[in-house]
Amino acid sequence: MTSSTRAGRPRVSSRETLAEAACELFLERGYEATTVADITRRAGVSRSSFFNYFSSKSAVLWSGLDERIAALELALRSAGGADDVASAVADLARGLAPDALALAIVNDVAMGLSDELARDAALRAARIAAAVAAALHRSGAARLEADILGAAWGGAVLGAVRSWARGGAGRTDLAEEMARAIAFVRGRGPGHPLA
């Protein structure tokens, strides 16, 4: 379904319309004061349409990255070690366009969702950490080493996303930020204690 209820704007998907409406409302009213009903009313779609795209209000912000994390988890099921992990993490970043998450990171205080973003980022970092740790353990790494490296990779991905957003997601490339994060985790980045 492609439609937009706003005059003068190009037709976009309901998903994009919902994300745009949510961000506008979060900036105007704050995250907590904005309901799903407010978002659907602003977007001109039904409540059921909202839940066809998003499981919750916060999922509006994370949906683009969540899709990439799901693809990363799938890729890591057949990963053969550290090089495969680095490659899969680099793939996560390729072509990700600025979206609601980047806007929210930059405007977290104005939108009143700093705590929500921190909680949600921790959940995504934990998902990445678990997938990486499992891949590394399958490839022969000791459980402790795999767990520590998994946590480092989870932090690296979310750190790169935050850096990309704060650097101007439309002006900077997430793939470049991710490459810097990958180099750092692998002990090859500038300023790394092992470099």
Phi, psi and omega in degrees: 000123177235117177200158175220135182271001185258128181294143175083356180254148178293154178292131179226170180290158176301324179301312179294321179297318178296316180297318178296315179298317180299312181297319177301313181292322178298322178289321182286314189248339188099156184297309184297325183279353181263129179256166174300322178299320177299317182295314182293323178296314180296321182280343181075033178231166182280162176300320179295326176297319178304311184284351169289332183257325189227143179275341182199174178297318181289335179297337176303320183285326190259356190301318180296314179289324179300321177298320179292321179294321177298319177294322177297314179302318179296314180297324183286344177296334179246017181290145182252008179150195187300322180295320178293323177297311180301319179295316180294321178293319177298320178298325180305324187274341187292123173077007178287117183276155175306138184214196182299325180296314179300317178297318181294320179299317182289328184247028186302320180289314180298325180276350180069037182229027178303312181294318179299316179297319180297315179297312182294323177296320179297322178295318179292319178299321179294321176299313180296315181302316181296317181293317179293314181301317179298317180296315181293321179295318177299330182273004173115354179290146175296152184304315180299312179300315180298317180295317180294315179294323176301315179297321178296318179294319178300315177295323180297316181297310182292326176296318179295319179297315179298316180298318178300313181296313183289336178278357183097084187308330178279344182255340181245164183252124179300325180300322178291317178296320180293322178299320177296317180295319179298314179300320181294314180298323182278004176080022184239006184271157177298138178082358180288138182298340180263354184282000000 
